[in-house]
Amino acid sequence: MDIDLKNRGGVRSLLLITLLACTVQSLACTAPPPVQYQKASQLIARTKHIVLAKAENAQCINEYDVSYRFKRVENLKGKTKVNFHFLGITDDLKYNHSFNNHTDSEFWKEAGRLYTSSDCHIYPSFTLGSTYLLFLDKPYHVKGFEKIENVRGKNKDKWLSYVQNKTLDE
C-alpha cells in the first residue's frame, strides 16, 4: 500500500471531522434532569411565578426563537405585569393539546405538553389566542407550560384547579 504524503492534510481533516461528530453525539442528552419531571407539588413549591395568561402576539427573533407577548388572566403565585414577554420557539402544533382539560391519566403519570430536547432543555412554544398556565422560573418542567382550554365552569381544567388549590394552601 502506497501512502501519499501530499494528502496527509486531507486525512487529518477527515479524522478531525469524524472525532468532532462523535463528540457532539456524545454530548446529547442521555438522561433528562430529574427536576424537569419532578412531582407537581414540588414544581409548585419551587416556582416563584405562576400565571394564567393568554398568548396575544409573537415576534420572530431568528429562525428558531420567538418573543411571545402574553396578557395576564390571573396571578396564581408571585406577581407578573399585565402584559409581559416570554422567550420560546416557533409553535409546534402536535404538542398543543390539553390532555382533555388535563383529565387524561397520561398527564398525571409523567407526561406534559412539552418534552426535553436532545440538549436536555425544554423549549416552550405557544399558539396565539390560546391560554396557558405558565411556570416562569427555570429550570423548566414538562408540565410548566400547559394549554388551558376551560378556565371556569363545570368543565374547568383539572391542572388549573389543582395548581390554584395548592397555591392557596401556601
Secondary structure, DSSP 8 states (H G I E B T S, - for coil): ----GGGHHHHHHHHHHHHHHHHHHHTS-SS--GGGG--HHHHHHH-S-EEEEEEEEEEE-SSSEEEEEEEEEEEEES---SEEEEEEES--GGG---HHHHTSHHHHHT--SS---TTS-------TT-EEEEE-SSS--TTTEEEES--SSTT--HHHHHHHHHHHH-
